[in-house]
Amino acid sequence: MRIWRRIGWSLGLAALLAGGSVGAEEAEAPKDPTRGGWDSFLDPLRDAEDAVQENVQKPIEDATKIHVGAGYTQAYTWSFNDPPAGTLALHSLERHDEPTPTFAQLSVARPSEGWFIPGFGVKLVAGKAARAIKADWDGDGAADHGDTFETNNFDAEEAYLNWTVPEDSPALSGLTVKGGKFVTLLGAEVIEPWANFNYSRGFLFSLAIPFTHTGVMVSYPLTEKLSVTGGAVRGWDKVDNNNRGWSGIGNITYAATDMVTLAANGIWGPEQTGKTGPKRGIVDLVATIKPTSALTLLLNYDWADEEDAALTGGTAIWQGFAGVANYALTDRASVAARGEWFEDHGGSRTGLRQTLWEGTLTGKYLLTQHFYSRLEYRHDESSKDGVFPADNGRKALAGQDMVSVEFTYLFN
């Protein structure tokens, strides 16, 4: 909470300084689409936000090359099934009827400099979502009660060092080495709610892929359009390993045109506690398509298997596809629709052999350049009955309908 009190103090100080920070630099800044509308009474808040960037964020970066960012999301989700409060079946980061702080993040990053000064990145997160993305810090195979640092509402989402070969190098210019804890390469959605078109995360994010890794990765731009990444990590969502094995992780990204970017990601290695024989592997394909300046399409397909992980004891297989369309109605308003299918052949990801579908519709409105709100409706459906708890846990249904409202404040 001290972090957020300091941010609030900085906002207040910036408001006092706002009157003296307006000048030629502000005149040259991009036009704020939230100004000049029906809500001009919010202009003092917008002035304070601009002053925070000009008098706090920018001077720090100019003096130290350290970029500081912060974000806070407060959201509320209601499932019409009315399951027990604080739960929401098959969702990773959303909870039913839970008004507690959702997600807060403080990020600090600095690029490497020259041949001898490494860069770094740190993301500290708090809230219920921080608990949900917890890695296994002690290597016992689970993030569970009694384990130090694994069940509180705080996490180090990322903490790494990186180094990039300088541009004046005669060879391998642009090659980057990263070591530490970092978010996964896989998936079309990410942990931070403000970086996704929809508020709720889909089944592929929640059930098909990992959140974070600990290890080393090397990235290299082969051409202006094609880049590759590869490395060795301690597995899925682990800081200390639960076995003696390592997993290989990789990515190929191709910017085909200004409108189309294609990415292929994968990870393969042992994940079961105390065993290095059975392997888990996944191929993750992502296409980002921007047919017009207002429309963005995201397509994501995952296929994975794991030996000796099915409910019957054989190889578990899971796969799924998600499509997202985001359309900017105006400079301030946008709407996003997502459709998704997920198949858990072996029951290893959901505890039941089943097929899942979901449809989501999200509306977003910018109140200021740093403050937005979203309203969302979502329906989940399973091929099996009794999957989604209802009536405070007294029964379970094949589907569930939810509405969510979100408010996010972001300086990035």
KEDREN-410828 format. One record per residue (C-alpha): z, y negated, x negated; residue number from 1. Coordinates in pm, 1 decimal, always signed. Each point is the difference from the previous one (the first is absolute). Example, Ala and Ser with C-alpha at 12.3 -4.5 7.8 and 13.67 -1.06 7.14 Angstrom:
2
[[+780.0 +450.0 -1230.0] 1]
[[-66.0 -344.0 -137.0] 2]
***
This chain:
412
[[+0.0 +0.0 +0.0] 1]
[[+50.8 -233.8 -295.6] 2]
[[-373.2 +7.2 -66.4] 3]
[[-79.4 -119.4 +350.8] 4]
[[+268.4 -270.5 -8.2] 5]
[[-161.8 -130.6 -317.0] 6]
[[-343.2 +5.0 +161.2] 7]
[[+142.6 -189.7 +295.9] 8]
[[+159.1 -250.1 -240.2] 9]
[[-336.5 -41.6 -173.2] 10]
[[-168.8 -66.5 +334.6] 11]
[[+254.6 -270.6 +77.0] 12]
[[-38.2 -157.9 -343.1] 13]
[[-377.6 +15.6 +32.0] 14]
[[+15.5 -179.3 +334.1] 15]
[[+180.8 -289.6 -170.3] 16]
[[-263.2 -4.8 -271.8] 17]
[[-294.4 +34.5 +236.3] 18]
[[-46.0 -370.8 +45.4] 19]
[[-56.3 -51.7 -372.6] 20]
[[-225.0 +301.0 -53.7] 21]
[[-300.2 -120.8 +198.1] 22]
[[-284.8 -126.4 -215.1] 23]
[[-337.7 +77.7 -145.1] 24]
[[+88.6 +367.7 -58.8] 25]
[[+84.6 +49.5 +366.0] 26]
[[-320.7 -174.5 +106.7] 27]
[[-197.7 +249.9 -204.8] 28]
[[+182.7 +302.7 +143.0] 29]
[[-175.5 +220.2 +258.1] 30]
[[+32.3 -125.1 +356.3] 31]
[[+300.7 +141.2 +182.1] 32]
[[-140.5 +161.0 +317.7] 33]
[[+336.0 -27.3 +175.5] 34]
[[+9.1 -381.6 -13.0] 35]
[[-140.0 -237.9 +257.6] 36]
[[+54.7 +228.9 +297.8] 37]
[[+228.1 +21.6 +300.0] 38]
[[+303.9 +74.8 -217.2] 39]
[[+0.7 -311.0 -218.4] 40]
[[+378.2 -9.8 +48.1] 41]
[[+8.0 +274.2 -267.8] 42]
[[-157.7 -230.9 -259.8] 43]
[[+335.9 -79.8 -166.1] 44]
[[+42.2 +373.0 -60.1] 45]
[[-353.1 +18.1 -141.1] 46]
[[+78.2 -294.1 -227.6] 47]
[[+308.2 +184.3 -126.9] 48]
[[-204.8 +314.4 -63.7] 49]
[[-257.8 -196.0 -199.4] 50]
[[+279.9 -158.5 -199.5] 51]
[[+151.2 +340.2 -81.2] 52]
[[-331.6 +104.9 -150.9] 53]
[[-54.2 -326.5 -184.3] 54]
[[+357.3 -62.3 -117.7] 55]
[[+139.8 +350.9 -40.1] 56]
[[-259.1 +277.5 -15.5] 57]
[[-276.8 -178.0 -192.7] 58]
[[+220.1 -162.3 -271.4] 59]
[[+161.8 +336.0 -76.5] 60]
[[-338.8 +164.2 -40.3] 61]
[[-143.3 -287.3 -205.4] 62]
[[+296.3 +5.3 -237.7] 63]
[[+53.9 +374.3 -36.4] 64]
[[-313.3 +170.7 +138.9] 65]
[[+239.8 +184.9 +228.6] 66]
[[-111.9 +17.4 +362.4] 67]
[[+287.9 +16.8 +247.9] 68]
[[-59.8 +108.2 +357.5] 69]
[[+221.9 +69.6 +298.3] 70]
[[-44.4 +135.6 +349.9] 71]
[[+218.0 +84.3 +297.5] 72]
[[-96.6 +195.7 +310.8] 73]
[[+213.4 +27.8 +309.9] 74]
[[-141.2 +231.9 +262.8] 75]
[[+109.8 +176.0 +315.4] 76]
[[-157.7 +316.8 +142.7] 77]
[[+60.0 +150.8 +340.7] 78]
[[-116.9 +350.7 +93.6] 79]
[[-33.5 +53.8 +372.1] 80]
[[+119.3 +358.0 -56.3] 81]
[[+338.2 -157.2 -84.1] 82]
[[+91.8 +236.0 -286.7] 83]
[[+333.4 -42.6 -181.7] 84]
[[+26.7 -349.6 -147.3] 85]
[[-97.1 -24.9 -365.0] 86]
[[-247.5 +289.8 +15.9] 87]
[[-373.9 +29.3 +67.3] 88]
[[-155.4 +342.8 -43.6] 89]
[[-275.1 +33.7 -263.9] 90]
[[+21.7 -367.5 -97.8] 91]
[[+101.2 -83.0 -355.4] 92]
[[+105.6 -366.1 +11.6] 93]
[[+37.8 -93.2 +369.1] 94]
[[+306.8 +69.4 +212.8] 95]
[[+68.6 -14.5 +374.2] 96]
[[+242.5 -264.3 +128.5] 97]
[[+131.5 -99.1 -342.5] 98]
[[+47.7 -376.9 -47.3] 99]
[[+136.0 +24.5 -355.9] 100]
[[-192.0 -170.8 -286.9] 101]
[[-333.7 +176.2 -37.9] 102]
[[-148.0 -82.2 -340.4] 103]
[[+64.7 -260.9 -268.4] 104]
[[-166.9 -18.9 -338.4] 105]
[[+34.8 -203.0 -318.3] 106]
[[-283.8 +52.3 -247.6] 107]
[[-31.5 -119.3 -359.7] 108]
[[-306.5 +63.5 -215.6] 109]
[[-146.9 -120.7 -326.8] 110]
[[-328.5 +108.7 -164.5] 111]
[[-6.6 +120.5 -357.3] 112]
[[-88.5 -252.9 -268.9] 113]
[[-197.5 +69.6 -314.2] 114]
[[+55.4 +312.4 -205.6] 115]
[[+376.9 +8.4 -15.2] 116]
[[+154.8 -140.4 +320.5] 117]
[[+4.1 +246.0 +292.9] 118]
[[-3.4 -100.7 +362.3] 119]
[[+228.1 +128.9 +271.8] 120]
[[+39.5 +35.4 +374.1] 121]
[[+313.4 +38.1 +211.7] 122]
[[+29.6 +28.8 +378.6] 123]
[[+351.2 +13.0 +143.1] 124]
[[+21.0 +84.5 +368.6] 125]
[[+275.3 +11.7 +260.9] 126]
[[+35.4 +98.5 +364.6] 127]
[[-46.0 +317.5 +201.7] 128]
[[-354.9 +45.7 -129.8] 129]
[[+134.3 -9.5 -356.5] 130]
[[+216.6 +301.2 +80.4] 131]
[[-299.0 +181.4 +150.6] 132]
[[-213.3 -27.0 -316.3] 133]
[[+276.2 +121.1 -232.2] 134]
[[-104.1 +215.3 -292.7] 135]
[[+198.0 +295.1 -133.2] 136]
[[+192.5 -174.4 -277.9] 137]
[[+209.3 +293.7 -123.8] 138]
[[-253.3 +284.5 +11.9] 139]
[[+175.9 +224.7 +251.0] 140]
[[-309.2 +15.5 +221.9] 141]
[[+110.0 -235.8 +276.6] 142]
[[+119.0 -351.7 +70.9] 143]
[[+317.1 +90.9 +185.0] 144]
[[+358.2 -102.3 +70.7] 145]
[[+233.9 +12.7 -295.7] 146]
[[-272.8 -77.2 -252.5] 147]
[[+49.6 -324.9 -188.7] 148]
[[-235.5 -276.6 +111.1] 149]
[[-198.9 +225.2 +235.5] 150]
[[+139.7 -82.4 +342.3] 151]
[[+75.6 -372.1 -3.2] 152]
[[-226.9 -273.9 +135.2] 153]
[[-122.8 -114.2 -340.9] 154]
[[-267.5 +133.0 -233.6] 155]
[[-203.4 -87.3 -305.5] 156]
[[-341.0 +60.9 +150.8] 157]
[[-165.6 -76.2 -333.6] 158]
[[+128.7 -55.7 -354.9] 159]
[[-257.0 +37.5 -275.2] 160]
[[-140.6 -137.1 -324.8] 161]
[[-373.0 -44.2 -52.4] 162]
[[-231.9 -103.8 -278.2] 163]
[[-369.5 -92.9 +10.0] 164]
[[-233.4 +5.7 -299.6] 165]
[[-88.4 -365.9 -66.5] 166]
[[-344.0 -137.4 +88.2] 167]
[[-77.5 -72.0 -366.1] 168]
[[+39.7 +365.6 -94.5] 169]
[[-314.1 +157.8 -151.1] 170]
[[+52.4 +307.9 +219.6] 171]
[[+170.6 +107.0 +323.2] 172]
[[+53.7 -356.6 +121.1] 173]
[[+166.6 +10.4 +340.7] 174]
[[+164.8 +340.2 -46.3] 175]
[[+349.2 -11.6 +153.6] 176]
[[+296.9 +229.4 -61.1] 177]
[[+285.1 +3.6 +253.9] 178]
[[+327.3 +188.6 -33.9] 179]
[[+302.2 +18.6 +230.7] 180]
[[+39.9 +26.0 +376.0] 181]
[[-288.9 -121.6 +215.7] 182]
[[-157.8 +44.3 +342.8] 183]
[[-253.9 +275.1 +55.4] 184]
[[-374.0 -40.6 -42.3] 185]
[[-60.1 +194.0 +321.3] 186]
[[-55.5 -124.9 +352.2] 187]
[[-146.2 -292.0 +192.5] 188]
[[+342.5 -130.8 +107.6] 189]
[[+289.2 -115.9 -217.8] 190]
[[+377.2 -43.1 +22.5] 191]
[[+1.3 -378.2 +52.2] 192]
[[-61.1 -72.8 +371.8] 193]
[[-176.0 -328.6 -73.6] 194]
[[-270.5 +178.7 -202.0] 195]
[[-110.0 +218.9 +293.9] 196]
[[-210.8 -92.6 +300.8] 197]
[[+237.8 +182.3 +237.8] 198]
[[+378.4 -26.8 +2.6] 199]
[[+78.7 +371.3 +37.6] 200]
[[-117.0 +240.5 -269.6] 201]
[[-232.6 +280.3 +96.6] 202]
[[+51.3 +374.0 -27.8] 203]
[[-197.0 +16.7 -325.2] 204]
[[+235.4 -247.9 -165.8] 205]
[[+311.0 +166.0 +142.7] 206]
[[-89.9 +369.3 -29.7] 207]
[[-298.2 +58.4 -229.6] 208]
[[+66.9 -190.9 -323.6] 209]
[[+285.1 -107.7 -232.1] 210]
[[+152.0 -349.4 -14.7] 211]
[[+77.5 -43.1 -372.2] 212]
[[-19.0 +169.8 -339.8] 213]
[[+167.7 -18.1 -338.1] 214]
[[-212.5 +53.0 -307.7] 215]
[[-289.3 -147.5 -197.5] 216]
[[-350.0 -104.7 +109.8] 217]
[[-302.6 -135.8 -185.7] 218]
[[-270.0 -206.9 +174.9] 219]
[[-337.8 -106.7 -135.9] 220]
[[-291.4 -197.5 +148.0] 221]
[[-309.8 +199.2 -99.7] 222]
[[-227.9 -266.9 +146.5] 223]
[[+40.4 -306.3 +220.9] 224]
[[-29.3 +230.0 +301.1] 225]
[[+160.5 +324.3 -115.3] 226]
[[+358.2 +57.0 -119.6] 227]
[[+207.5 +311.6 -67.3] 228]
[[+372.5 +75.7 -20.8] 229]
[[+180.9 +311.1 -117.0] 230]
[[+349.3 +100.9 -98.0] 231]
[[+295.0 +236.2 +9.7] 232]
[[+290.2 -48.1 +243.8] 233]
[[+321.6 +178.7 +92.2] 234]
[[-143.7 +91.6 +339.8] 235]
[[+37.5 -135.5 +353.8] 236]
[[+278.4 -254.2 +50.9] 237]
[[+203.2 +101.2 -303.3] 238]
[[+168.2 -188.5 -283.1] 239]
[[+165.1 +304.6 -157.7] 240]
[[-195.4 +322.0 +40.6] 241]
[[+116.6 +290.3 +218.0] 242]
[[-185.0 +246.3 -225.4] 243]
[[-142.1 +1.7 -352.8] 244]
[[-353.2 -79.4 +111.2] 245]
[[-214.9 -311.4 +2.7] 246]
[[-273.8 -101.1 +241.5] 247]
[[-337.5 -147.9 -86.3] 248]
[[-109.8 -305.6 +196.7] 249]
[[-333.0 -181.5 +0.6] 250]
[[-226.4 -252.0 +167.6] 251]
[[-365.8 -103.3 -4.4] 252]
[[-91.1 -330.7 +168.2] 253]
[[-358.6 -114.8 +53.4] 254]
[[-83.7 -346.1 +133.7] 255]
[[-340.1 +93.4 +138.2] 256]
[[-74.3 -345.4 +139.6] 257]
[[+187.9 -313.6 +98.2] 258]
[[+54.5 +168.2 +337.5] 259]
[[+78.0 +361.6 -96.4] 260]
[[+267.3 +141.4 -233.3] 261]
[[+54.7 +374.6 -37.3] 262]
[[+301.0 +172.2 -156.4] 263]
[[+81.4 +363.9 -73.9] 264]
[[+360.3 +85.8 -89.7] 265]
[[+177.6 +322.1 -76.7] 266]
[[+320.4 +159.9 -125.8] 267]
[[+73.2 +363.0 -94.4] 268]
[[+308.5 +172.2 -135.2] 269]
[[+322.6 +188.3 +80.3] 270]
[[+231.5 -154.2 +259.3] 271]
[[+243.0 +273.6 +102.5] 272]
[[+353.9 -9.3 -134.4] 273]
[[+53.2 +230.8 -296.1] 274]
[[-358.1 +133.3 +12.7] 275]
[[-304.0 -91.1 -207.9] 276]
[[-230.7 +274.1 +128.0] 277]
[[-92.8 -119.5 +351.4] 278]
[[-211.8 -314.7 -12.7] 279]
[[-61.5 -280.3 +248.3] 280]
[[-327.6 -191.4 -6.7] 281]
[[-161.2 -270.3 +208.5] 282]
[[-334.1 -180.1 +9.3] 283]
[[+12.6 -345.8 +157.1] 284]
[[-319.5 -193.2 +84.5] 285]
[[+2.5 -365.2 +104.9] 286]
[[-290.0 -225.3 +100.8] 287]
[[+40.7 -374.7 +54.7] 288]
[[-293.6 -156.1 +184.4] 289]
[[-39.9 -367.3 +86.4] 290]
[[-316.0 -39.5 +212.8] 291]
[[+79.5 -365.0 +79.3] 292]
[[+251.3 -258.2 -118.4] 293]
[[+206.9 +62.4 +314.1] 294]
[[-13.3 +382.4 +16.6] 295]
[[+159.8 +249.2 -241.1] 296]
[[-17.9 +377.9 +39.8] 297]
[[+225.3 +252.5 -178.8] 298]
[[-86.0 +371.2 -1.8] 299]
[[+238.5 +254.3 -152.3] 300]
[[-28.7 +380.7 -27.1] 301]
[[+259.8 +231.6 -159.8] 302]
[[-13.9 +371.6 -76.6] 303]
[[+290.9 +180.0 -165.0] 304]
[[+150.1 +341.5 -60.6] 305]
[[+317.6 +144.4 -152.0] 306]
[[+58.8 +358.3 -103.8] 307]
[[+293.7 +190.2 +152.4] 308]
[[+85.6 -291.8 +230.4] 309]
[[-124.9 +109.6 +344.2] 310]
[[+249.7 +105.5 +265.0] 311]
[[-140.3 +352.8 -33.0] 312]
[[+43.9 -8.8 -378.6] 313]
[[-364.0 -41.8 -94.0] 314]
[[-199.4 -304.9 -105.7] 315]
[[+59.2 -307.7 +213.6] 316]
[[-297.0 -222.2 +79.6] 317]
[[+2.2 -345.7 +155.4] 318]
[[-275.5 -250.9 +60.2] 319]
[[-68.1 -314.0 +197.9] 320]
[[-224.2 -297.4 +61.1] 321]
[[+80.9 -359.3 +91.1] 322]
[[-223.7 -291.2 +90.1] 323]
[[+116.0 -362.7 +23.1] 324]
[[-197.1 -300.6 +121.1] 325]
[[+139.2 -350.2 -51.2] 326]
[[-172.2 -301.1 +156.5] 327]
[[+90.2 -365.4 -62.2] 328]
[[-30.0 -175.9 +335.5] 329]
[[+81.0 -336.7 -159.7] 330]
[[+151.7 -123.4 -327.4] 331]
[[+341.7 +71.6 +152.3] 332]
[[-45.6 +294.4 +238.2] 333]
[[-123.6 +352.6 -64.7] 334]
[[+0.9 +338.1 +168.8] 335]
[[+6.0 +345.4 -162.3] 336]
[[-66.5 +342.0 +152.5] 337]
[[+75.4 +335.5 -163.6] 338]
[[-88.7 +352.3 +103.0] 339]
[[+131.5 +302.6 -186.0] 340]
[[-3.1 +378.9 -7.2] 341]
[[+230.9 +220.4 -208.0] 342]
[[+6.3 +379.5 -20.2] 343]
[[+296.7 +190.2 -141.8] 344]
[[-146.2 +351.1 -34.4] 345]
[[+297.7 +158.2 -171.6] 346]
[[+278.3 -206.1 +157.5] 347]
[[+126.8 -113.7 -340.4] 348]
[[-27.0 -375.3 +71.3] 349]
[[+143.0 -18.3 +353.0] 350]
[[+193.1 +327.0 +37.3] 351]
[[-248.2 +125.3 +260.3] 352]
[[-361.6 +115.7 -2.4] 353]
[[-160.4 -275.7 +202.5] 354]
[[-269.1 -264.7 +30.4] 355]
[[+95.7 -364.1 +47.0] 356]
[[-193.7 -299.3 +130.5] 357]
[[+95.9 -364.3 +26.4] 358]
[[-155.8 -324.7 +117.9] 359]
[[+134.2 -343.1 -90.9] 360]
[[-89.9 -354.6 +105.0] 361]
[[+152.9 -295.7 -187.7] 362]
[[-26.2 -374.2 +53.6] 363]
[[+95.2 -244.0 -275.3] 364]
[[+56.0 -377.1 +7.6] 365]
[[+69.1 -235.4 -293.2] 366]
[[+274.5 -246.3 +83.2] 367]
[[-20.9 -153.5 -348.9] 368]
[[-182.6 +113.0 -313.1] 369]
[[+309.7 +200.0 -94.2] 370]
[[+142.4 +97.7 +338.0] 371]
[[-170.6 +230.8 +248.6] 372]
[[+76.3 +214.1 +302.2] 373]
[[-155.0 +323.2 +124.8] 374]
[[+16.5 +183.8 +330.7] 375]
[[-100.9 +366.2 +6.1] 376]
[[-51.5 +286.4 +243.3] 377]
[[-31.6 +360.4 -121.4] 378]
[[-36.4 +343.2 +156.0] 379]
[[+69.8 +327.6 -185.7] 380]
[[-105.4 +340.8 +132.9] 381]
[[+51.6 +356.6 -122.5] 382]
[[-182.5 +322.2 +83.1] 383]
[[+342.9 +158.3 +55.1] 384]
[[+270.4 -77.2 +254.9] 385]
[[+351.6 -99.6 -99.5] 386]
[[-90.4 -203.3 -309.9] 387]
[[+121.0 -350.2 +89.2] 388]
[[+364.8 -31.2 +114.4] 389]
[[+65.4 -180.7 +327.5] 390]
[[+285.3 -97.7 +229.6] 391]
[[+236.3 -60.5 -293.2] 392]
[[-79.0 +342.5 -146.1] 393]
[[+59.9 +203.5 +316.6] 394]
[[-364.7 +109.3 +18.5] 395]
[[-325.0 -25.5 -197.4] 396]
[[-358.0 -77.1 +97.8] 397]
[[-350.7 +44.3 -140.1] 398]
[[-53.5 -373.9 -38.9] 399]
[[+167.7 -337.5 -37.3] 400]
[[-92.7 -363.4 +69.7] 401]
[[+144.5 -286.9 -201.1] 402]
[[-9.5 -376.7 -19.0] 403]
[[+101.9 -196.8 -308.5] 404]
[[+50.1 -367.5 -72.9] 405]
[[+8.7 -121.8 -359.1] 406]
[[+76.7 -328.5 -175.4] 407]
[[-75.8 -33.3 -371.1] 408]
[[+63.2 -280.1 -247.4] 409]
[[-195.7 +38.0 -322.6] 410]
[[-46.1 -179.5 -330.4] 411]
[[-234.9 +208.3 -212.4] 412]
***
